[in-house]
Amino acid sequence: MSVSTILLPLLLLVSGSSATHFHGGTMTFNPKGVNADGFYTVDIRFKLALHTTCSTTAWANLWTCTSGNCGNISSTALYNLDSSSGDWCQWEEVMIRNVDTNLPFILELSGGNWINTYVGDISWRLRTTVDLGVRSDTGTANRSPQTTVIPLLLVPVNCPRDFQFLAHDPDGDLVQCRFSLSGNQECATCSLPSFFTLKSPCTLSYLNTSISAENTYAVQLMMEDFPTASITLTYKDGSQSNRTSLLSPLSKLPVQFAVRVGAAVPSCAEGEYLPRFLSPTPAYGTHFYVAVNNTLQISVRAEVNFSR
């Protein structure tokens, strides 16, 4: 029986209004094997969150190939989720690509603009490095970490918070996050104030108490997977690439979202003005194994005693 892992991020989800539209996005990939004609098939999934109501617009054909042989799209599927207020929509698309080599390639999607942020309306860019080389440790093609994003996070200005991102790597690799770099063309404008920091492996920390921090911020991260020991990737043309733990990432994935730092609250204790999760909400990091094409229902319950 085929199974897949479901990741459940238990973060505060809010809706919001803005004159511009991009809330963030991410991409993951999973190789599906070699076809009889010698082409490689890779399942690429990406999410986009936009300040609009959902439509049947497809984005798969808008990704551009900026490096390597990215092959051709053989099929696409579109899923989307509207916010209850109609303020935003999250697209999820599955893009199946066929490539005639398993050498690395880079896909990019860009546009304008982010929702209004503290640096103004800035353009956005999602950039993904896909590497399908055959690993010496598993004998199979490399697979990326599996992760997800929430379109908009809210934190009161006076409440330090940690947002720990869930990531499952099917190859058992070490997953790390870092801020995107403009020099690597991983984001269009890579600006974030110093009161946002990253803790290893993938935790975004907010620490500030000044009301001047009240604003919306574009968080642009890259998620990378590293082998736990040195391995070799082998390619169709006979070439090889050595990958060393913590020095040579196997793949690079964009993880982008917006954080709104809002007005102060009288208490930062969970269950008062901030939500407290209750049973039967699954514990952080819980993995669910689900048969393909079966429906999984997850119950989440939370409470707050006061509202602003």
N, C-alpha and C positions, 0 to 999 in steps of 0.2 A: 504494500500500500504506500503510495506517495504521500509525503507529509510536507508541510511548510510551517515555519515558525512565525507566530504572530507577536509583534511587539506592541505593548500597550504603554504609551507615554501618559503619565498621570500629572498633567500640568494644568494650570488655569487657562481656559480658553475663553476669549472674549471677542466681541464684535466691535467694529469701529467704523467711523466715517472719515473720508479724506478726499481731497480733490484729485489725487493721483492714485495709482492703482496697484503696484506690485507689493505683495506681502512676503514673498520669498518662494523657495523651492528647493528641490533636491533630486538626485538621480542615483539609481543603483543598477547593477547589471548581473546577469546570470548566464553563463555559456550553456548551450543546449546540445552541443556535440557537433560532429562532422557529418555532412550529408554525403550521399552517394556520389555526387558530382565533385566532391572535394572542398566545397564551401563550408565555412564555419557559420553556425547559427548562434546568435546571442540575443537573449531576452533583456531589453532595456526598459526600465520603469522610471518614470519621472513624475513629480508632483509640482504644480504651480498653484500659488494662492494669489488671487487678484481681487481688487475692490470692485466687484461687479456681481451681478447674478449669473448663475450658470447658463451655459448655452452648449450647443453641439460643436463649437469651434474646436478643431484639432490643431495641435501644436507640433506634432511629430515631424512634419516636413519643414519646419522652420529651424530645426537644429542644423548647424553648419559644421562641416569637417574642416578643422584647422590644422591637423597634422595626421600623417599616416593614411592608410586605406580604410575608410569607414564603411565601405560596402554600400549596399542598397537596402531600402526598407521593403520587406515582403508583406507585412501586415501591421495593422494598428488596432487598438481597442481603447475606448474612452469611457472613463467613469468620473463622476463628479459629485460634489457635496455642497449644497447651499447652506449658508448660515440661516438660522431661524429668523433673523432680522432682514435677510436679503442684502446685507452689507458686503459680503464677500463670498467667493466661491473657491473651492479647492478642486482643481483638475488632477486626475491621475490617469496617465496614458501608458499603455504597454506598446512598445515599438520593437518589432522583431526585425533584426537586420541580418543579412547574409553577407559575409566577407570572404574573400578568396585567400586570406592569410590570417594567421593568429598574432601577427606583430601588433604592438601597441598603436592606438589611434586616439585622437582627442576630438570630442564633440562639444559644441558651444551653442548656447542660446542667449541672446541679449536683447535689450530693449530699453525703453524708458516709459515711465519713471517709477522709482520707489514711492510708496506713500510718503506724505510730508514728514521729513525727518529733521533732526537738529542741524544738518548741513544743507538743508534745502532739498529740492527735487533733483535726485541724482539718477543717472542711468544704472541699469543692473546687467550683470553677466553671470551665467552659470557655465562652468567649464569642467568637463569630466574626462579623466584619463582611463581608458579601457585597455586592459592587458590580458590577452587570452593565452599567454604562454603556458606550456605544460610544466607543472611543478615537479621537481625531483622528489619531493617528500610524499606527494599523494598520487602522482602519475596521471593527474587530471588537470584540466585548464583551471587557471586561477578564477576565483569568484570574489565579488566585492562584498564588503559589509552590507548588511541590510539595516536600514534606518528609516526614520520618518520625521516630518516636521509638523508643527502646529502653526497656523497662519499668523497668530498674534498672541503675544504674552503680555500680561499686565502685572506690574509690581508697584505697590505704594512707595513713594519716594523715601520714606523713613524706615523701610523694612528690608534689611539686607537679605538676599535670597540666593540660593544655589539652584540652578536648573541643570540637572544631570540627564544627558541624552542617552537613550537606549540604542544599543548597536549590537547586532548579532552577526558574527563572522562565521559562515558555514565551513571555512577551512581551519577554524581555530586560531586564526592570526590575532595578533595584538592590535587593537584599534586605538588610534590617537586622533585628537582634533587639534587644529591650529587656526589662527586667523588667516584669512585669505590675503594674498600678496598682490599688489598692483603690478609689481615688476614681473610676476608670472602670468599677468593678464587673467587672474582668477576673479577679479571684480572690477567694475568700472570706476568706482570711488570707494576706497577702503578706509573709511574714517570711523573711529569709535573712541569715546572718551575713556580716560584711564580708570574710571570707577567700574568698568567692565573688565574682568580678567578671566583667564582660562586656567583651570586646574586639570591636571592629568587624571584620567585619560580624556574625558569629554564632559567637563562640567563648566558651565558659564556662571560666574559669580558677579552679583551686583552688590556694591557697597557704597552708599552715599546717604547723606541726611539733609542736603541742601535743597531748598525748594527750587533753586535755579536749575536743578537736574530734571525737572518735570518736562518731558518731551518724548518723542518717538524716535527710536534708534534702529538703524539697519544693522543686524548682526550677520556677518558674512564669514563663514567658517569653511574649512576643508577637512573632510574626514578621510583618514588614510589607514591602510592595513599593512602591518609589518610581520614577516615570518618570525616565529619564536627562536629559530636557529637559521643559520645561513643555508640558502637553497639556490638552485639553478633553475631558470626558466628556459625552456627549449622551444624553438619556433620552426615553422614549416620549412623555411629556407635553410635550415641547419645551424643557424646562429643561436647563441646562448647569451643569457644575462644573469649575472650573479646578484643575488639580493641578500643583504645582511640586515639582521635585526636592528631596528631603530635608525638605520642609515638609508635604506633604499625602499621606499614604499612600493607596494604591489599595485595599488590603484589609488586614485584621487577623486573624491566625490564632493560636490558642493552641498553645503547645508546652510541655508539662508532663511531668515525669518525676521520679524519685527518685534521689538520689545517696547511697550509703552510704559513709561515711568509716570505714574499718576499722582494725585493729591495724597497727602499724608493721611494716615488713619490713627485713631487713638491707641490701638493695640496691634502688635504684630503677631500675637499668639494665634496659632492655627485653631480654627473653630470660632473665633470671635469675628474679625473682619476679613480674615483670609480663610479659604476653605480647608476643612479637615475631612480627610477621606475615612469612610466607615465601612465595616463589613456589609456586604460581601465583596467589596472592591479588592481585586487581586493585589498581592504585595508587589512592591517595586521589583522589576527584573523577572517577573514570572514569565515562563515560556509556555505557550499553548501549542500542542501538536494536533493538527487538524488534517483529515483526509481531504485531498483535492476535490473541489466541487461540492464539498459539504459546508453547511452554514454553521458559523460559530457565533454564539450569543454570549456577551460579556456584560455583567451587571456592575455598574459603578454607582456608588452612593457617597454623597458628601453633605456637609452642613456648615452653615455660618449662623451666628446668633445675632449679628448686627449688620446693617447696611449703611452706607454713607448717604 
